[in-house]
Amino acid sequence: MQSSVLPIYPTSLVPPKSHSFHAKVHLFLPNYPVFAGSCCNCRPRMASLGGFTVKSKMGASASGDNGFCTLVEYMGKGGIDVGDDLVVLFSHLQYASKRIAALVASPFNSSLSKQGNVAGDGSSSDRDAPKPLDIVSNEIILASLRNSGKVAVMASEEDDAPIWINDNGPFVVVTDPLDGSRNIDASIPTGTIFGVYKRLVELDHLPQEEKAMLNSLQSGTRLVAAGYVLYSSATIFCASFGSGTHAFTLDHSTGDFILTHPGIKIPPRGQIYSVNDARYFDWPEGLRQYIDTVRQGKGKYPKKYSARYICSLVADFHRTLMYGGVAMNPRDHLRLVYEANPLSFLVEQAGGRGSDGKVRILSLQPVKLHQRLSLFLGSLEDMEELESVV
């Protein structure tokens, strides 16, 4: 990594280690309330828009009033109370995502993307050749997880093997740090994907390398939380803690992620399919028949489907979550551990389904860290129709 680039995103910006939950949150949420019962009984906040002052009502369904509700507040004791350890972890994840959002939007990122591969030779058949922006994002996330003190293992799409961080960390984090980075020069949306598991304490006696790998290969049914961050016209942090899927939008004036989409419910059926049509003749016969049928309006839903394909997994998935339909990659291309499991967790929590075309994604047991598979994510009725023919 060229030293001339690093000062733009200095590592000193990463919050220092702290054993106090409230002290840690105050590092980057200085207005976070420390008195009991305040979190999602959110106080009203004022936002300035072009000289006008407005009071938002977003988050009212979660907070019970007309105030804003931040991600940390929502997770805290005044909200769904997921526990201090997970709140601290997500505080550091949101901090990392804000740094990556700044990196993606920086006028200097084009110099990074043109440096070529600076780590690894891309020879592994199970991994994409890493790019500099991926690597910087990976380092940002790793630094934040180290400083959280809450993570035992991080497994990343950018690393050949999991990284053991902390013997006492209660969580395991798997991540694709910057999905779709090849699209950045064209200002196409990109994203970060992550999943969170509990550390398997029954493996603590094993050698470090072995227990790091086994902790990272947990089934998706064991996910504690999952999420993605969409870097687009807005920076959106979408997460689930096992009780619904919720989206938070970054307020650049305060640096807070504000609850804007509580309890997302994917429509039971959509009218959009998202896939790379250029691969049509490489698809299984059943999938070709399905696509031909729905785009002619001859499927179980008697309307013609439209194709929408961004070629950025997080962006295509986010649109599908909002509007319904199916986002898919029928080739054995996407990673089970870093992409398929977290996104399937999110879509299931929103009332949809994640599948490899035949079986539920979360039921699959990973056998390799960079294991690839076909992936179909979407509305329940659309997925049932698709699985019946693929």
Secondary structure, 3 states (H helix, E strand, C coil): CCCCCHHHCCHHHCCCCCCCHHHHHHHHCCCCCCCCCCCCCCCCCEEEECCEEEECCCCHHHHCCCCCCEHHHHHCCCCCCCCHHHHHHHHHHHHHHHHHHHHHHCCCHHHHHCCCCCCCCCCCCCCCCCCHHHHHHHHHHHHHHHHHCCEEEEEECCCCCCEECCCCCCEEEEEEEEECHHHHHHCCCEEEEEEEEECCHHHCCCCHHHHHHHHHCCCHHHCCEEEEEEECCCEEEEEECCCCEEEEEEECCCCEEEEEECCCCCCCCCCEEECCHHHHHHCCHHHHHHHHHHHCCCCCCCCCCEECCCCCHHHHHHHHHHHCCEEEEEEEEEEHHHHHHHHHHHHHHCCCEEECCCCEHHHCCCCCCCCEEEEEEECHHHHHHHHCCC
